[in-house]
Amino acid sequence: MTLRVLDPRQSAEGEALRLAPALASLDGAVIGLLDNAKIGTARFYDHVEAILRAEHGVREFIRRRKSDATRPAPAEVIGELSGADAIVSAIGD
């Protein structure tokens, strides 16, 4: 049996990926929230959304839910989240 270890810091071509630059402010931002479909995630995101709106001026949220925590998000979900200034992906266990 072969064990393949993937390094999330590298692209498929082996080049190191760079982090996106930090947002100067969340005021007026659009934030994507990717729910992994575990039982507590939606409630956790309700709380995150309330704080970011009230305390940081986030204008809009794009909330999407994966069908299953063990699978990657489908391309259409990633496409819908691509309109966000920043994306949060979280689990809710």
C-alpha positions as CSV (number, residue, x, y, z in Angstrom):
1,M,0.0,0.0,0.0
2,T,1.3,3.5,-0.9
3,L,0.7,6.4,1.4
4,R,0.4,9.8,-0.4
5,V,0.9,12.9,1.7
6,L,-0.3,16.2,0.2
7,D,1.1,19.5,1.2
8,P,-1.7,22.1,1.3
9,R,0.8,24.9,0.9
10,Q,1.6,23.9,-2.7
11,S,-0.3,23.9,-5.9
12,A,-0.7,20.8,-8.1
13,E,2.4,22.0,-10.0
14,G,4.5,22.0,-6.8
15,E,4.7,25.8,-6.5
16,A,4.2,27.3,-3.1
17,L,0.9,29.1,-2.7
18,R,0.8,32.6,-1.4
19,L,-1.8,33.8,1.1
20,A,-4.2,36.5,-0.1
21,P,-3.4,39.9,1.3
22,A,-5.4,40.8,4.4
23,L,-8.4,43.1,4.0
24,A,-7.7,46.6,5.3
25,S,-11.2,46.6,6.9
26,L,-14.3,44.5,7.1
27,D,-16.5,47.7,6.8
28,G,-18.7,47.2,3.8
29,A,-17.2,43.8,2.9
30,V,-19.0,40.7,1.6
31,I,-18.0,37.6,3.6
32,G,-18.6,34.0,2.4
33,L,-19.4,31.4,5.0
34,L,-18.9,27.8,4.0
35,D,-20.8,25.4,6.2
36,N,-19.4,21.9,6.4
37,A,-22.8,20.4,7.2
38,K,-22.0,19.3,10.7
39,I,-24.6,19.8,13.4
40,G,-23.4,23.0,15.1
41,T,-22.0,24.9,12.1
42,A,-25.1,26.9,11.1
43,R,-25.7,28.1,14.7
44,F,-22.0,29.0,15.0
45,Y,-22.2,31.0,11.8
46,D,-25.4,32.8,13.0
47,H,-23.3,34.1,15.9
48,V,-20.3,35.0,13.7
49,E,-22.6,36.8,11.3
50,A,-24.2,38.8,14.1
51,I,-20.8,39.9,15.5
52,L,-19.3,40.8,12.1
53,R,-22.4,42.9,11.1
54,A,-22.7,44.7,14.5
55,E,-19.0,45.2,15.3
56,H,-17.2,45.3,12.0
57,G,-19.7,46.7,9.5
58,V,-19.9,43.7,7.2
59,R,-22.4,44.5,4.5
60,E,-23.4,41.1,3.2
61,F,-22.9,37.4,3.7
62,I,-22.9,34.6,1.1
63,R,-23.8,31.4,3.1
64,R,-23.4,28.1,1.4
65,R,-23.5,24.6,2.8
66,K,-21.7,21.5,1.7
67,S,-23.7,18.3,1.3
68,D,-21.2,16.4,3.5
69,A,-18.3,17.3,5.7
70,T,-16.1,14.6,4.2
71,R,-16.3,15.9,0.6
72,P,-14.9,19.1,-1.0
73,A,-17.3,21.8,-1.9
74,P,-18.7,21.4,-5.4
75,A,-17.4,23.8,-8.1
76,E,-20.7,25.7,-8.2
77,V,-20.5,26.4,-4.5
78,I,-17.0,27.7,-4.9
79,G,-18.1,29.8,-7.8
80,E,-20.9,31.3,-5.7
81,L,-18.4,32.1,-2.9
82,S,-16.0,33.7,-5.3
83,G,-17.9,37.0,-5.1
84,A,-16.9,37.4,-1.5
85,D,-14.1,39.6,-0.2
86,A,-13.1,36.9,2.3
87,I,-14.3,33.4,3.0
88,V,-14.6,31.5,6.3
89,S,-14.7,27.7,6.3
90,A,-15.6,26.1,9.6
91,I,-16.8,23.1,11.4
92,G,-19.4,22.9,14.1
93,D,-18.8,19.9,16.3
